Amino acid sequence: MADFDLAVIGGGINGAGIARDAAGRGLRVALFEQNDLGSGTSSASSKLIHGGLRYLEHGALRLVRAALAEREILLRAAPHLIRPLRFVLPLDPARRSPLRIRLGLVLYDWIGRRRILPPTRALDLVTDAAGQPLRSAFLHAFEYSDCFADDARLVVLNAVDAAARGAAIYTRARLQRAERGDVWRLVVNARGRRDEVTARVLVNAAGAWVESVAAAVLRQQPARPQVRLDKGSHIVVRRLYDHDRAYILQAADRRVVFTIPFERDFTLIGTTDRSFAGDPATVAPAAEEIDYLCGVVNGYFRAAIAAADVVWAFAGVRALHDDGARKPQDSGRDYTLSLDERFGEAPLLTVYGGKLTTYRRLAEDALDRLTHFFARSRRWTAQNPLPGGDFPYDGIAALTRRTLQRWPFLTDDHARRLTRAYGTRVDNVLRDAARLDDLGQRFGADLTAAEVRYLMRHEWAVSADDVLWRRSKLGLRLSAAQAAVLAAFMAKESAS
């Protein structure tokens, strides 16, 4: 008998989502991630739960409809990690016809199955606050709804829920070899220790590494490449405006660039689309990409920005299923599931493509493809919240107030950050603390030893980067010296 029913390679959003769904159906699941959960593309996204308005231009109606159907499902499942966000689209007739945009937004609203999110409306930028930071040439805009998400924490909480349902989650675990017989025999190097496990079914959900895993570990060589690697870069600058709406800006090359309120004091700007070749682990924003993003923003906003204003820049590599599109921005964002079945041999399911918004549906489809190997089971993830998300979709303010009443020594900002990160599980972080000192050492900003210990014990955090850039974005606020103190503390905790 195999050790596991299902083994998943890749701890990004798709791998974690599949592990969660499978564990919830009663399967014995193992997930193997070579680094930290969400350390690749899944923490380097635009952090949007959206249909992809611009995909309508490419005729991707099925993808847009499927993604829009997921928005409110995910908002209800993780109201601490996902929040509604209004997008302002300033009109520039030289870029796109206002009538065409209006018709696109009508279609976007119509197929969006909205129950929570408000509809599109027209804005007069002369009188609306959204017009204040913009150049005077922009007089009119449309405003529509999508959602913003903490992408890295979304990955982690899928893994947390998978583990709570019995899955084994292995981080810093590199799969070295996979032997295919009546079961898969997997040789894994987990933090210097060599282990061998068996599984009835293997899922390759390695994202940007999917083909390198297939070649080096599974020893498969497809007739032609199935994946097109596309690099997307983002920058973060100090807050560009005072209100809480985002902008979607039309660039001269017919791409769009988002500016999104981020971590209270900052603005997130992205993204670019460039073909990529090489090791995805080495990806970084190029100077010309940063200049491009600054240039698009400067075409719309009164206050100009430059590379010197960037406080953080990051890039990710999207693994798009190669559909033959000429340009990266034209490549489909939909996913493809390829099931390799051979008589007398264990099956292999390979995940190509996908996007943050549709990860839950991808996981359902993946399990549906495998129903003839396992007992048929019911779909369940659409009705069940992620850990900490068991409160109303519009209840984050009430949860923050309750947190402040229970732990009155917290500042408003500290309580808001903790409830946004942990939801109702904030109780597990703060526990019976009666004063701030009870939370232990303070590392800078509002990060305490109690929170770090929680992340190490319950969310697989190992390094300072895990805490500062994936479990939170406090890397924007801590100095290098403070981060070094945190790293020393975590090393000592790990050794004890």
GURORO-103924 format. One record per residue (C-alpha): residue in three letters; x, y, z. Coordinates in steps of 0.2 Angstrom, whole numbers, plus 2048, in hexadecimal, padded with zeros to 3 digits. Layout:
% GURORO-103924
ALAXYZ;...
This chain:
% GURORO-103924
MET800800800;ALA8078117FB;ASP80B81E809;PHE80082B801;ASP7F182B7F5;LEU7F783B7ED;ALA8088447EC;VAL8088567E6;ILE81885E7E0;GLY8188717E3;GLY81287C7F1;GLY80B88A7E8;ILE7F988F7E7;ASN7F48817DB;GLY7FE8737E5;ALA7F78797F6;GLY7E687A7EF;ILE7E68697E8;ALA7EE8627F8;ARG7E086A802;ASP7D28647F7;ALA7D88527F7;ALA7DB85280A;GLY7C985880C;ARG7C3849802;GLY7CC83D80E;LEU7DB839803;ARG7EC83680A;VAL7F6845803;ALA80884B803;LEU80E85C7FC;PHE82085F7F8;GLU8278717F6;GLN8398747F3;ASN83A8847FB;ASP82D88E806;LEU81A88D802;GLY81589A7F5;SER82789F7F3;GLY82689F7E0;THR8198A77D5;SER80B8A57E1;SER8138B37EC;ALA8188BE7DD;SER8078C17D6;SER7FD8D17D4;LYS7F38CB7E3;LEU7E28CC7DA;ILE7D38C17DA;HIS7CC8C67CA;GLY7C48C17BA;GLY7D18C97AF;LEU7C88D77A7;ARG7D58D9799;TYR7D38C6795;LEU7C28CA78D;GLU7CC8D377F;HIS7D48C277B;GLY7C38BA77B;ALA7C78AF78A;LEU7B58B0790;ARG7B589F798;LEU7C48A37A2;VAL7BD8B47A8;ARG7AC8AC7AC;ALA7B489E7B6;ALA7C08AA7C0;LEU7B28B67C3;ALA7A78A87CB;GLU7B68A57D7;ARG7B78B77DE;GLU7A98B67EA;ILE7AC8A47EE;LEU7BE8A87F4;LEU7B88B87FC;ARG7AC8AE807;ALA7B98A180A;ALA7C78AD810;PRO7C08BE815;HIS7D08C181F;LEU7DB8BF810;ILE7D08C5802;ARG7C78D6801;PRO7BC8DF7F4;LEU7C58EC7EA;ARG7BF8F97DE;PHE7C98FD7CF;VAL7C990E7C6;LEU7CC90D7B3;PRO7D091F7AC;LEU7CA92179B;ASP7D692578D;PRO7CD92477C;ALA7DE923773;ARG7E191277C;ARG7D090A77C;SER7BF90F777;PRO7B5914786;LEU7A690C77F;ARG7AF8FC77C;ILE7B58FC78F;ARG7A3900795;LEU79D8F178B;GLY7AB8E6792;LEU7A78EB7A4;VAL7948E87A1;LEU7998D679B;TYR7A58D47AA;ASP7978D97B6;TRP78B8CE7AD;ILE7958BE7AD;GLY79C8C17BF;ARG78E8BA7C9;ARG7908C87D6;ARG7878C67E6;ILE7928D17F1;LEU79D8DC7E6;PRO7958EC7DF;PRO7938EF7CC;THR79C8FA7C0;ARG79990D7C1;ALA79F91C7B7;LEU7A99297C0;ASP7AC93C7BD;LEU7BE93E7C1;VAL7BC9517C3;THR7B194E7D3;ASP7B593D7D9;ALA7C493A7E5;ALA7CB92D7D9;GLY7CF93C7CD;GLN7DA9467D9;PRO7EA93C7D7;LEU7E893B7C4;ARG7EE9477B7;SER7E19547B2;ALA7DF94C7A0;PHE7D593E7A7;LEU7C39437AA;HIS7B99337AA;ALA7BB9217B0;PHE7B29117B4;GLU7B39097C5;TYR7B08F67C7;SER7B38E87D4;ASP7BF8DA7D6;CYS7C98D47E6;PHE7DA8D67ED;ALA7E28C77F6;ASP7F18C3801;ASP7F88B67F4;ALA8068AE7FF;ARG7FB8AC80E;LEU7ED8A4803;VAL7FA8977FE;VAL7FF894810;LEU7ED892817;ASN7E988680A;ALA7F787B810;VAL7F287E822;ASP7E187881E;ALA7E8869815;ALA7F3864823;ALA7E486682F;ARG7DB859824;GLY7E984D825;ALA7F5852817;ALA80885181A;ILE810862815;TYR823861811;THR82C87280E;ARG83E874809;ALA83B862802;ARG8438607F0;LEU83D8517E6;GLN84C8497DF;ARG84683A7D6;ALA8358327D2;GLU83481F7CD;ARG82481A7C4;GLY81D8097C7;ASP80C8037CE;VAL80F8117DA;TRP81A8217DA;ARG82A81F7E4;LEU8308307E9;VAL8428347EF;VAL8418457F9;ASN84F84F801;ALA84785880F;ARG852864817;GLY861859815;ARG858849819;ARG85583C80C;ASP84483480C;GLU83A828801;VAL827828800;THR81A8207F4;ALA80B8267ED;ARG7FD8207E2;VAL7FB8307D8;LEU80783E7D4;VAL8038507D0;ASN81085B7C9;ALA80A86D7CE;ALA81B8747CE;GLY8168847C5;ALA82588C7BC;TRP82F87D7C0;VAL8228707B9;GLU82C86C7A9;SER83D86B7B2;VAL83585F7BF;ALA82E8557B1;ALA83F8547A9;ALA84B8527B7;VAL8418497C4;LEU8338407BA;ARG83F83D7AB;GLN83184279F;GLN83584B78E;PRO825852785;ALA825853773;ARG825866774;PRO825872783;GLN81487478B;VAL818883796;ARG81C895791;LEU82589F79F;ASP81F8B17A1;LYS8288BD7AD;GLY81D8CA7B6;SER8258D77C1;HIS81E8E37CE;ILE8248F27D8;VAL81E8F97E8;VAL82090C7EC;ARG81A9177FA;ARG80791B7F9;LEU8029247EA;TYR7F192A7EF;ASP7E692A7FF;HIS7D69217FA;ASP7D490E7FA;ARG7D190A7E8;ALA7DC9037DB;TYR7DF9097C9;ILE7E08FF7B9;LEU7EB9097AD;GLN7EB90779A;ALA7FD907793;ALA80290C782;ASP8068FA77D;ARG7F48F5781;ARG7F98EC792;VAL7F28F27A2;VAL7FB8F67B2;PHE7F38F67C4;THR7F69017D2;ILE7F08FA7E2;PRO7EF9007F4;PHE7FB8F57FD;GLU8008F2810;ARG7F8902815;ASP80790E811;PHE80C9077FF;THR8059057ED;LEU8088F57E3;ILE80B8F87D1;GLY80B8EA7C4;THR80D8E07B9;THR8188DE7AA;ASP8178CF79E;ARG8288C9796;SER82D8B8790;PHE8398AF79C;ALA8478A279A;GLY85289B7A8;ASP8508967BA;PRO84089D7C1;ALA84989E7D2;THR8548AC7CB;VAL8468B77C5;ALA8478CA7C9;PRO8408DA7C2;ALA84B8E27B5;ALA84E8F57B5;GLU8458F77A5;GLU8358EF7AC;ILE8368FA7BB;ASP8389097AF;TYR8299037A5;LEU81E9027B5;CYS8239137BB;GLY82091A7A9;VAL80E9137A8;VAL80A91A7B9;ASN81292B7B5;GLY80692C7A6;TYR7F792D7B1;PHE7FC9347C2;ARG8019467C7;ALA80F9407D2;ALA81D9387C9;ILE8279287CF;ALA8389217C9;ALA8429127CD;ALA84991B7DC;ASP83891B7E4;VAL8369087E4;VAL8379017F5;TRP8358EF7F0;ALA8348E67DF;PHE8308D47DB;ALA82E8C97CC;GLY8268B87C9;VAL8258AB7BB;ARG8148A67B5;ALA8148957AD;LEU80789779F;HIS801888795;ASP80988B784;ASP7FA88E778;GLY80589676B;ALA8018A876E;ARG80E8B4767;LYS80F8C0776;PRO8108BB789;GLN8018C778C;ASP7F78BD780;SER7FA8AC787;GLY7EB8A4790;ARG7EB8A47A3;ASP7DF8957A3;TYR7E68857AA;THR7E88747A2;LEU7E88637AB;SER7F18557A2;LEU7EF8437A9;ASP7FB8367A4;GLU7F48257A7;ARG7FE8157A2;PHE7F88037A5;GLY8007FC7B4;GLU80880C7B9;ALA80481A7C6;PRO7FC8297BE;LEU80383A7BC;LEU7F984A7BC;THR80285A7B5;VAL7FB86C7B8;TYR7FF8797AB;GLY7FB88B7AD;GLY7EE8927B9;LYS7EC8A27C3;LEU7E98A77D5;THR7D68AA7D3;THR7D28997CC;TYR7DD88E7D7;ARG7CE8877E1;ARG7C58827D1;LEU7D587A7CA;ALA7D786F7D9;GLU7C58697D7;ASP7C88657C5;ALA7D885C7C9;LEU7CF8517D6;ASP7C184E7C9;ARG7CE8487BD;LEU7D483B7C9;THR7C38347CF;HIS7C58237C6;PHE7D58207D1;PHE7CC8257E2;ALA7BB8237E9;ARG7AF8317E2;SER7AE83F7EE;ARG7A484F7F0;ARG7AB8607EC;TRP7AC86A7FC;THR7B88797FB;ALA7AB8867F5;GLN7A1884805;ASN7B0884812;PRO7BA892817;LEU7CD892818;PRO7D589282A;GLY7D08A2833;GLY7C38A7826;ASP7B48A1830;PHE7AB8B2831;PRO7A08BD825;TYR7A88C3815;ASP7A58D581C;GLY7AA8D182E;ILE7BD8D682E;ALA7B98E7837;ALA7AF8DE844;LEU7BC8D1847;THR7C98DF849;ARG7BF8E7856;ARG7BC8D785F;THR7CF8D485F;LEU7D28E6866;GLN7C58E2874;ARG7CE8D2878;TRP7DF8D8877;PRO7DE8EB87B;PHE7F18EE87B;LEU7F28EC868;THR7F28FB85D;ASP7E48FC850;ASP7F18F9842;HIS7F88EA84B;ALA7E78E284E;ARG7E28E683C;ARG7F18DD835;LEU7EF8CE840;THR7DD8CC83C;ARG7E08CE829;ALA7EE8C182A;TYR7E68B4836;GLY7D38B7837;THR7CB8AF845;ARG7DC8A5848;VAL7E38B5850;ASP7DE8AD860;ASN7EB8A085D;VAL7F88AD85B;LEU7F48B8869;ARG7ED8AB875;ASP7EC8B1887;ALA7F88C0886;ALA7F38CE892;ARG7FF8DB88C;LEU80B8DE87E;ASP81A8D7887;ASP8118C6888;LEU8148C5875;GLY8278C4878;GLN8358CC86E;ARG8308DA862;PHE83A8DA851;GLY8348EA84A;ALA8238F0843;ASP8178E684D;LEU81F8D584B;THR8208CB85B;ALA8288BB861;ALA8178B3864;GLU8128B6852;VAL8228AF84B;ARG8218A0856;TYR80F89D84F;LEU81589E83D;MET824892840;ARG819885849;HIS80988683F;GLU80E88E82E;TRP81F886829;ALA82889682B;VAL83B89382C;SER8448A2826;ALA8428B5829;ASP83D8B7817;ASP82F8AB81A;VAL8288B6828;LEU82C8C7820;TRP8278C480E;ARG81B8B680D;ARG8128B481E;SER8118C781F;LYS8188D6815;LEU8218DD824;GLY8318DC81A;LEU82B8ED814;ARG82D8F4826;LEU83C8EB82E;SER84E8F082B;ALA85B8E4826;ALA8628E4838;GLN8518E083F;ALA84F8D2832;ALA85F8CB838;VAL8598CB84A;LEU84A8C2844;ALA8548B583B;ALA85F8B284A;PHE84F8AF855;MET8488A3849;ALA858899848;LYS85989885B;GLU84689285B;SER84988584E;ALA85887E858;SER84F87D868;
